[in-house]
Amino acid sequence: MKNKKIEIKPTYSVPNLERGLLIIELLATKTKGLTLSEIIQSLDISKSSAFRIVNTLILKNYLQKNETTKKITLSRKLLTLGISSMNEQSLVEMSIDVMRAMRDELKESVMLGVILGDKGTILEQVSSSYPVKLSVELGTQFYLHSSVGGKSILAFLPKENADQILKGKSLAKFTENTIVSMKAFRDELAKVRELGYAVDNGEDIQGIHCIGAPVFNEYGFPVAAVWITAPHGRLPHEEFDMKGKIVAKYAREISHKLGYLDSAI
């Protein structure tokens, strides 16, 4: 009896794609970036292949290069793709119970948002327990400079990521309180980092106040923001600090559910 020949299906692979993924995985562990030479040494990739792959990834906006230091880092695009995937899978699920508890304590509408591209997007909301309440459609976009969602996330992003988002941006004026100077806005972000929460003093819509705080993932990266929004009469300036600390407390709870360990935000 003849031996039956077993047909083994070949394993298909694309070498340059594999090398590109190895470069991305390497840079994910090097937050300060690597030069092309350091990438070549770390992965034992030929200079010509590394040059072509890296430049293709830069052209497609998956990597970015600092022309002064020659360091190559992951771009905002990869973060955006990761957040998009996480949103659908877990972020809202991990946040919703905490958002409801936050609404029960503060009585105001609670919203959860992320930065996608150069704007923010609202993922979820829990309506106020007051008869008169503020609500928006899920998926509504918001400007970063006039919102607590934008301020909360931008303030805690690595400087290079925040700079990339803000580069060349003009700050549109929506109300008399909107911050339209980039220097003043950066000063505002420094204040947010110091306090741990952000405020919207009627900067987006006249008469509407908001207080928000960042939500961090397991790596300490600000992936979202959670905030309350209310008419100025129910959320006056003198309550900003007290309620800001409460909002930051709930934001920490969500962060811990996402795997964030350091409680000192």
VOBA-1610 file (N, C-alpha, C; in pm, whole numbers, padded with zeros to 5 digits, always signed):
BEGIN
Met+00085-00119+00000Met+00000+00000+00000Met+00089+00124+00000Lys+00057+00209-00094Lys+00139+00329-00105Lys+00106+00428+00007Asn+00210+00493+00052Asn+00188+00597+00153Asn+00111+00713+00092Lys+00015+00758+00166Lys-00065+00872+00119Lys+00012+01000+00141Lys+00022+01076+00034Lys+00098+01201+00043Lys+00014+01307+00114Ile+00071+01365+00214Ile+00001+01471+00290Ile+00040+01605+00232Glu-00060+01678+00190Glu-00033+01810+00131Glu-00035+01917+00240Ile+00072+01985+00252Ile+00082+02091+00353Ile+00067+02226+00284Lys-00030+02302+00327Lys-00052+02433+00268Lys+00061+02527+00308Pro+00113+02600+00214Pro+00223+02693+00246Pro+00175+02806+00335Thr+00265+02854+00414Thr+00235+02969+00498Thr+00267+03095+00419Tyr+00167+03176+00401Tyr+00186+03297+00324Tyr+00227+03411+00415Ser+00324+03487+00373Ser+00366+03604+00451Ser+00419+03710+00357Val+00415+03831+00403Val+00468+03945+00327Val+00583+04002+00410Pro+00706+03973+00374Pro+00821+04012+00457Pro+00823+04159+00496Asn+00799+04249+00401Asn+00805+04391+00435Asn+00693+04433+00528Leu+00576+04368+00514Leu+00467+04397+00607Leu+00506+04351+00748Glu+00567+04232+00756Glu+00612+04183+00886Glu+00715+04278+00948Arg+00806+04326+00864Arg+00908+04419+00915Arg+00844+04549+00961Gly+00744+04596+00887Gly+00675+04718+00925Gly+00606+04703+01059Leu+00542+04586+01080Leu+00475+04561+01209Leu+00576+04551+01322Leu+00692+04492+01294Leu+00797+04485+01396Leu+00845+04625+01435Ile+00856+04714+01337Ile+00897+04851+01366Ile+00794+04921+01452Ile+00666+04904+01418Ile+00559+04965+01497Ile+00560+04912+01640Glu+00574+04781+01654Glu+00576+04721+01788Glu+00696+04769+01869Leu+00810+04785+01803Leu+00929+04835+01871Leu+00907+04978+01920Leu+00855+05063+01832Leu+00836+05204+01869Leu+00729+05220+01977Ala+00638+05124+01986Ala+00536+05131+02091Ala+00598+05121+02230Thr+00719+05063+02237Thr+00788+05050+02366Thr+00889+05162+02388Lys+00906+05250+02290Lys+01004+05357+02298Lys+00932+05492+02281Thr+00876+05542+02390Thr+00793+05662+02382Thr+00870+05785+02336Lys+01003+05786+02359Lys+01084+05900+02315Lys+01132+05884+02172Gly+01103+05769+02112Gly+01138+05747+01973Gly+01277+05689+01952Leu+01305+05650+01828Leu+01435+05597+01789Leu+01474+05657+01655Thr+01603+05667+01631Thr+01650+05709+01499Thr+01642+05588+01405Leu+01655+05613+01277Leu+01654+05503+01181Leu+01767+05404+01211Ser+01883+05455+01244Ser+01997+05367+01276Ser+01967+05279+01396Glu+01902+05335+01498Glu+01868+05257+01617Glu+01765+05150+01585Ile+01671+05182+01496Ile+01573+05082+01454Ile+01641+04967+01382Ile+01734+05000+01292Ile+01808+04898+01216Ile+01887+04807+01310Gln+01952+04867+01410Gln+02032+04790+01505Gln+01944+04701+01592Ser+01827+04753+01631Ser+01739+04678+01722Ser+01674+04559+01653Leu+01644+04572+01524Leu+01567+04469+01455Leu+01647+04392+01351Asp+01770+04430+01329Asp+01854+04362+01230Asp+01786+04361+01092Ile+01739+04478+01052Ile+01678+04497+00921Ile+01778+04572+00834Ser+01783+04537+00707Ser+01877+04606+00620Ser+01842+04754+00610Lys+01943+04834+00587Lys+01924+04978+00582Lys+01825+05018+00474Ser+01834+04956+00357Ser+01745+04993+00246Ser+01601+04957+00276Ser+01578+04839+00335Ser+01442+04799+00369Ser+01383+04890+00477Ala+01464+04914+00581Ala+01417+04999+00690Ala+01382+05138+00640Phe+01467+05191+00552Phe+01443+05326+00498Phe+01311+05331+00423Arg+01288+05232+00336Arg+01164+05231+00257Arg+01041+05213+00345Ile+01049+05120+00439Ile+00933+05092+00524Ile+00900+05211+00612Val+01001+05268+00678Val+00978+05381+00767Val+00921+05500+00691Asn+00977+05529+00574Asn+00927+05643+00497Asn+00786+05621+00446Thr+00752+05496+00414Thr+00614+05466+00374Thr+00518+05488+00490Leu+00558+05443+00610Leu+00473+05460+00728Leu+00460+05608+00767Ile+00565+05684+00746Ile+00557+05828+00769Ile+00465+05893+00668Leu+00477+05853+00542Leu+00392+05907+00436Leu+00245+05879+00463Lys+00216+05762+00521Lys+00078+05724+00550Lys+00034+05770+00689Asn+00121+05847+00755Asn+00089+05909+00886Asn+00078+05810+01002Tyr+00143+05692+00988Tyr+00145+05600+01101Tyr+00266+05628+01191Leu+00368+05688+01134Leu+00485+05730+01211Leu+00509+05878+01186Gln+00585+05941+01276Gln+00624+06080+01258Gln+00771+06095+01294Lys+00836+06192+01228Lys+00979+06210+01249Lys+01009+06353+01291Asn+01086+06366+01398Asn+01132+06496+01443Asn+01257+06531+01363Glu+01248+06633+01281Glu+01358+06667+01191Glu+01480+06722+01265Thr+01461+06766+01388Thr+01574+06817+01467Thr+01652+06703+01531Thr+01580+06613+01600Thr+01646+06503+01671Thr+01659+06378+01586Lys+01586+06374+01474Lys+01581+06257+01384Lys+01513+06137+01449Lys+01447+06160+01562Lys+01377+06051+01630Lys+01244+06022+01559Ile+01213+05894+01547Ile+01089+05849+01484Ile+00999+05792+01593Thr+00874+05835+01594Thr+00779+05790+01695Thr+00647+05750+01629Leu+00564+05680+01706Leu+00430+05648+01658Leu+00350+05778+01646Ser+00260+05782+01550Ser+00181+05902+01529Ser+00047+05895+01601Arg-00022+06005+01595Arg-00156+06014+01652Arg-00254+05919+01580Lys-00227+05888+01455Lys-00319+05804+01377Lys-00337+05666+01441Leu-00226+05608+01488Leu-00235+05477+01551Leu-00314+05483+01680Leu-00295+05590+01756Leu-00371+05607+01879Leu-00520+05617+01847Thr-00553+05694+01744Thr-00692+05711+01704Thr-00755+05579+01667Leu-00683+05497+01591Leu-00736+05367+01553Leu-00756+05278+01674Gly-00662+05285+01768Gly-00674+05205+01889Gly-00791+05247+01974Ile-00811+05378+01987Ile-00923+05428+02066Ile-01055+05390+02000Ser-01061+05400+01866Ser-01183+05365+01795Ser-01223+05222+01824Ser-01124+05133+01823Ser-01151+04993+01851Ser-01194+04974+01996Met-01124+05041+02088Met-01155+05024+02228Met-01292+05080+02262Asn-01333+05189+02196Asn-01462+05250+02224Asn-01574+05150+02211Glu-01575+05077+02101Glu-01682+04985+02073Glu-01679+04866+02167Gln-01564+04829+02213Gln-01551+04708+02292Gln-01570+04728+02442Ser-01509+04834+02495Ser-01506+04837+02641Ser-01521+04972+02708Leu-01483+05080+02644Leu-01478+05208+02715Leu-01614+05248+02770Val-01717+05245+02686Val-01851+05281+02733Val-01898+05183+02840Glu-01876+05053+02817Glu-01920+04952+02914Glu-01853+04974+03050Met-01726+05009+03047Met-01653+05030+03172Met-01694+05159+03241Ser-01750+05252+03166Ser-01778+05385+03219Ser-01921+05406+03266Ile-02015+05335+03207Ile-02156+05371+03224Ile-02205+05367+03369Asp-02165+05266+03446Asp-02209+05258+03586Asp-02153+05373+03669Val-02027+05408+03641Val-01965+05519+03713Val-02033+05650+03673Met-02066+05665+03548Met-02135+05785+03501Met-02271+05801+03569Arg-02341+05691+03585Arg-02471+05695+03654Arg-02456+05736+03800Ala-02352+05682+03865Ala-02326+05720+04004Ala-02290+05868+04013Met-02214+05916+03917Met-02176+06058+03911Met-02300+06144+03893Arg-02390+06101+03805Arg-02516+06175+03785Arg-02600+06175+03913Asp-02604+06062+03981Asp-02685+06054+04102Asp-02634+06148+04210Glu-02502+06166+04218Glu-02446+06255+04319Glu-02458+06402+04281Leu-02429+06434+04155Leu-02425+06574+04113Leu-02553+06620+04045Lys-02639+06527+04007Lys-02772+06555+03949Lys-02768+06606+03805Glu-02649+06635+03753Glu-02640+06694+03621Glu-02611+06588+03513Ser-02634+06625+03388Ser-02603+06536+03276Ser-02454+06506+03272Val-02421+06380+03249Val-02282+06335+03245Val-02251+06286+03104Met-02137+06325+03052Met-02099+06286+02916Met-01959+06227+02913Leu-01940+06139+02817Leu-01811+06073+02797Leu-01769+06099+02653Gly-01644+06146+02635Gly-01598+06177+02500Gly-01452+06144+02480Val-01414+06136+02353Val-01275+06107+02314Val-01234+06204+02205Ile-01104+06211+02181Ile-01052+06287+02068Ile-01033+06191+01951Leu-01091+06226+01838Leu-01071+06152+01714Leu-01035+06254+01607Gly-00912+06245+01557Gly-00867+06346+01463Gly-00840+06476+01534Asp-00893+06586+01482Asp-00869+06716+01544Asp-00993+06769+01616Lys-01091+06681+01642Lys-01210+06718+01718Lys-01242+06610+01820Gly-01335+06641+01908Gly-01380+06543+02004Gly-01511+06482+01958Thr-01543+06365+02011Thr-01667+06297+01979Thr-01731+06243+02106Ile-01859+06267+02124Ile-01930+06219+02242Ile-01974+06075+02220Leu-01933+05988+02312Leu-01964+05845+02301Leu-02087+05804+02379Glu-02108+05867+02494Glu-02217+05824+02582Glu-02259+05941+02671Gln-02382+05935+02718Gln-02430+06036+02813Gln-02531+05973+02907Val-02541+06032+03025Val-02643+05995+03122Val-02716+06123+03158Ser-02845+06126+03135Ser-02922+06249+03150Ser-02937+06293+03294Ser-02945+06423+03311Ser-02966+06485+03442Ser-03095+06437+03505Ser-03099+06440+03638Ser-03222+06404+03709Ser-03313+06525+03727Tyr-03268+06644+03683Tyr-03353+06763+03688Tyr-03452+06761+03572Pro-03568+06824+03591Pro-03666+06829+03480Pro-03609+06899+03357Val-03534+07008+03379Val-03469+07079+03269Val-03326+07026+03259Lys-03295+06965+03145Lys-03164+06899+03132Lys-03103+06925+02995Leu-02973+06911+02988Leu-02900+06927+02862Leu-02863+06790+02808Ser-02888+06769+02680Ser-02852+06642+02619Ser-02811+06664+02474Val-02734+06572+02421Val-02689+06579+02282Val-02702+06441+02219Glu-02695+06436+02088Glu-02695+06308+02019Glu-02557+06244+02031Leu-02556+06112+02051Leu-02428+06041+02056Leu-02360+06054+01920Gly-02229+06073+01924Gly-02155+06095+01800Gly-02135+06242+01768Thr-02200+06330+01847Thr-02182+06474+01826Thr-02036+06512+01846Gln-01983+06594+01758Gln-01845+06637+01768Gln-01835+06769+01845Phe-01721+06792+01907Phe-01699+06917+01980Phe-01559+06968+01953Tyr-01544+07100+01958Tyr-01413+07162+01940Tyr-01329+07142+02065Leu-01201+07124+02047Leu-01114+07090+02159Leu-01082+07210+02248His-01068+07329+02190His-01023+07444+02269His-01133+07505+02354Ser-01259+07476+02321Ser-01370+07538+02394Ser-01448+07439+02479Ser-01395+07319+02495Ser-01466+07214+02568Ser-01380+07155+02680Val-01446+07107+02783Val-01371+07041+02891Val-01320+06904+02845Gly-01392+06843+02751Gly-01344+06716+02699Gly-01210+06734+02630Gly-01201+06834+02544Gly-01076+06862+02475Gly-00966+06903+02569Lys-00996+06993+02660Lys-00894+07040+02755Lys-00842+06927+02844Ser-00934+06843+02893Ser-00896+06736+02986Ser-00798+06639+02922Ile-00823+06604+02796Ile-00736+06507+02729Ile-00606+06573+02684Leu-00617+06688+02619Leu-00497+06756+02568Leu-00398+06788+02680Ala-00448+06825+02796Ala-00361+06865+02906Ala-00269+06752+02951Phe-00314+06627+02934Phe-00237+06513+02984Phe-00175+06428+02874Leu-00192+06468+02749Leu-00123+06400+02641Leu+00026+06430+02647Pro+00110+06339+02599Pro+00253+06373+02585Pro+00263+06498+02499Lys+00361+06582+02529Lys+00373+06711+02463Lys+00375+06701+02310Glu+00447+06600+02259Glu+00457+06589+02113Glu+00321+06558+02050Asn+00238+06479+02121Asn+00105+06448+02068Asn+00014+06570+02070Ala+00019+06643+02181Ala-00063+06764+02191Ala-00019+06867+02088Asp+00113+06881+02072Asp+00166+06978+01976Asp+00120+06944+01834Gln+00117+06814+01802Gln+00077+06772+01668Gln-00069+06809+01641Ile-00154+06792+01742Ile-00296+06825+01726Ile-00317+06975+01713Leu-00241+07052+01791Leu-00262+07196+01795Leu-00186+07272+01687Lys-00091+07206+01622Lys-00008+07274+01523Lys-00091+07337+01412Gly-00073+07467+01395Gly-00141+07538+01287Gly-00289+07560+01307Lys-00340+07525+01423Lys-00484+07539+01447Lys-00518+07682+01487Ser-00629+07733+01434Ser-00682+07861+01480Ser-00793+07831+01579Leu-00805+07913+01682Leu-00903+07890+01788Leu-01025+07979+01763Ala-01129+07918+01711Ala-01250+07994+01676Ala-01319+08050+01799Lys-01374+08168+01785Lys-01444+08234+01895Lys-01594+08203+01889Phe-01648+08145+01994Phe-01790+08110+02000Phe-01869+08200+02094Thr-01805+08242+02203Thr-01868+08333+02299Thr-01762+08433+02345Glu-01803+08526+02427Glu-01706+08625+02478Glu-01603+08562+02570Asn-01629+08438+02616Asn-01536+08371+02706Asn-01445+08270+02637Thr-01464+08247+02507Thr-01382+08150+02436Thr-01235+08193+02434Ile-01146+08100+02462Ile-01003+08127+02456Ile-00960+08121+02309Val-00907+08230+02258Val-00869+08236+02117Val-00719+08256+02096Ser-00645+08274+02205Ser-00499+08287+02198Ser-00436+08152+02229Met-00345+08105+02143Met-00280+07976+02167Met-00197+07979+02295Lys-00133+08091+02324Lys-00057+08100+02449Lys-00149+08088+02570Ala-00261+08160+02565Ala-00357+08153+02675Ala-00414+08012+02689Phe-00433+07946+02575Phe-00487+07810+02580Phe-00386+07713+02641Arg-00259+07730+02605Arg-00156+07644+02665Arg-00144+07670+02815Asp-00161+07795+02856Asp-00162+07827+02999Asp-00280+07760+03067Glu-00393+07755+02996Glu-00512+07689+03050Glu-00486+07539+03068Leu-00418+07477+02972Leu-00387+07335+02983Leu-00294+07308+03102Ala-00201+07399+03126Ala-00111+07385+03241Ala-00191+07390+03371Lys-00292+07476+03374Lys-00378+07486+03493Lys-00458+07358+03513Val-00505+07299+03402Val-00580+07173+03409Val-00491+07064+03468Arg-00366+07057+03422Arg-00273+06957+03476Arg-00251+06975+03625Glu-00246+07100+03668Glu-00224+07130+03811Glu-00344+07091+03895Leu-00465+07122+03846Leu-00587+07098+03923Leu-00636+06954+03910Gly-00614+06894+03794Gly-00667+06759+03771Gly-00804+06758+03709Tyr-00858+06874+03680Tyr-00988+06884+03613Tyr-00991+07011+03529Ala-01086+07016+03436Ala-01098+07131+03345Ala-01236+07193+03360Val-01247+07322+03325Val-01377+07390+03330Val-01405+07457+03196Asp-01532+07463+03163Asp-01580+07539+03048Asp-01668+07649+03105Asn-01616+07769+03103Asn-01684+07884+03161Asn-01770+07952+03053Gly-01864+07877+02998Gly-01946+07933+02892Gly-01865+07965+02768Glu-01763+07886+02741Glu-01672+07913+02629Glu-01722+07857+02497Asp-01808+07758+02504Asp-01862+07696+02383Asp-02004+07746+02355Ile-02086+07748+02461Ile-02223+07799+02451Ile-02244+07895+02569Gln-02285+08015+02539Gln-02306+08115+02643Gln-02406+08065+02746Gly-02367+08075+02874Gly-02458+08036+02981Gly-02454+07890+03020Ile-02373+07811+02950Ile-02360+07669+02984Ile-02221+07644+03041His-02216+07587+03161His-02090+07556+03227His-02067+07405+03228Cys-01942+07365+03220Cys-01906+07223+03225Cys-01782+07204+03310Ile-01772+07087+03373Ile-01653+07050+03449Ile-01618+06907+03411Gly-01493+06884+03371Gly-01453+06751+03326Gly-01316+06711+03374Ala-01285+06583+03357Ala-01155+06530+03399Ala-01115+06417+03305Pro-00984+06390+03296Pro-00936+06287+03203Pro-00957+06145+03255Val-00971+06053+03160Val-00977+05910+03189Val-00851+05847+03129Phe-00777+05772+03211Phe-00651+05714+03168Phe-00663+05563+03147Asn-00585+05511+03052Asn-00582+05367+03034Asn-00472+05306+03121Glu-00447+05179+03102Glu-00351+05109+03188Glu-00209+05162+03174Tyr-00181+05232+03065Tyr-00047+05286+03042Tyr-00035+05432+03088Gly-00140+05484+03150Gly-00137+05623+03195Gly-00162+05722+03084Phe-00220+05676+02974Phe-00248+05762+02859Phe-00392+05810+02866Pro-00415+05941+02846Pro-00554+05993+02854Pro-00633+05955+02729Val-00720+05859+02742Val-00795+05807+02627Val-00935+05867+02614Ala-00981+05935+02719Ala-01116+05991+02717Ala-01128+06098+02824Ala-01246+06158+02829Ala-01277+06253+02935Ala-01423+06232+02974Val-01453+06259+03099Val-01590+06252+03148Val-01622+06386+03212Trp-01745+06436+03192Trp-01776+06567+03244Trp-01925+06585+03272Ile-01955+06688+03350Ile-02093+06730+03374Ile-02117+06860+03300Thr-02240+06882+03260Thr-02277+07005+03191Thr-02410+07053+03243Ala-02421+07186+03262Ala-02541+07241+03326Ala-02554+07390+03298Pro-02674+07445+03313Pro-02689+07591+03304Pro-02605+07656+03413His-02554+07776+03386His-02462+07841+03481His-02525+07863+03618Gly-02658+07876+03623Gly-02724+07897+03752Gly-02714+07776+03844Arg-02706+07658+03786Arg-02695+07535+03866Arg-02549+07495+03885Leu-02460+07556+03810Leu-02318+07523+03820Leu-02237+07653+03823Pro-02251+07730+03932Pro-02185+07861+03941Pro-02035+07848+03964His-01965+07959+03940His-01819+07959+03952His-01771+07915+04090Glu-01842+07956+04193Glu-01797+07925+04328Glu-01801+07775+04359Glu-01870+07696+04276Glu-01876+07551+04298Glu-01780+07474+04207Phe-01707+07545+04123Phe-01619+07478+04028Phe-01518+07387+04098Asp-01450+07436+04200Asp-01346+07357+04263Asp-01403+07236+04336Met-01510+07256+04412Met-01570+07146+04487Met-01617+07036+04391Lys-01689+07075+04286Lys-01743+06976+04194Lys-01636+06922+04100Gly-01533+07004+04076Gly-01422+06956+03994Gly-01352+06838+04060Lys-01335+06844+04190Lys-01271+06734+04262Lys-01358+06609+04261Ile-01490+06630+04264Ile-01582+06515+04259Ile-01577+06450+04121Val-01579+06532+04017Val-01570+06479+03880Val-01439+06403+03861Ala-01329+06460+03911Ala-01198+06394+03899Ala-01198+06260+03972Lys-01270+06253+04084Lys-01278+06128+04159Lys-01345+06019+04075Tyr-01455+06054+04010Tyr-01525+05956+03926Tyr-01443+05920+03802Ala-01372+06016+03748Ala-01285+05988+03633Ala-01177+05887+03672Arg-01125+05900+03794Arg-01026+05804+03844Arg-01085+05664+03854Glu-01212+05656+03896Glu-01277+05526+03907Glu-01282+05456+03771Ile-01319+05532+03668Ile-01321+05474+03534Ile-01180+05433+03493Ser-01083+05520+03521Ser-00943+05490+03487Ser-00898+05360+03552His-00933+05340+03678His-00894+05218+03748His-00959+05096+03685Lys-01082+05111+03637Lys-01149+04999+03571Lys-01082+04964+03439Leu-01014+05063+03379Leu-00941+05039+03255Leu-00799+04988+03281Gly-00763+04973+03409Gly-00633+04918+03443Gly-00532+05019+03491Tyr-00573+05146+03505Tyr-00481+05249+03553Tyr-00456+05229+03702Leu-00330+05223+03742Leu-00296+05189+03880Leu-00261+05306+03967Asp-00191+05406+03913Asp-00147+05519+03994Asp-00266+05607+04026Ser-00300+05622+04152Ser-00417+05701+04190Ser-00389+05849+04195Ala-00264+05888+04176Ala-00229+06031+04184Ala-00241+06094+04047Ile-00359+06138+04012Ile-00382+06206+03885Ile-00365+06354+03904
//
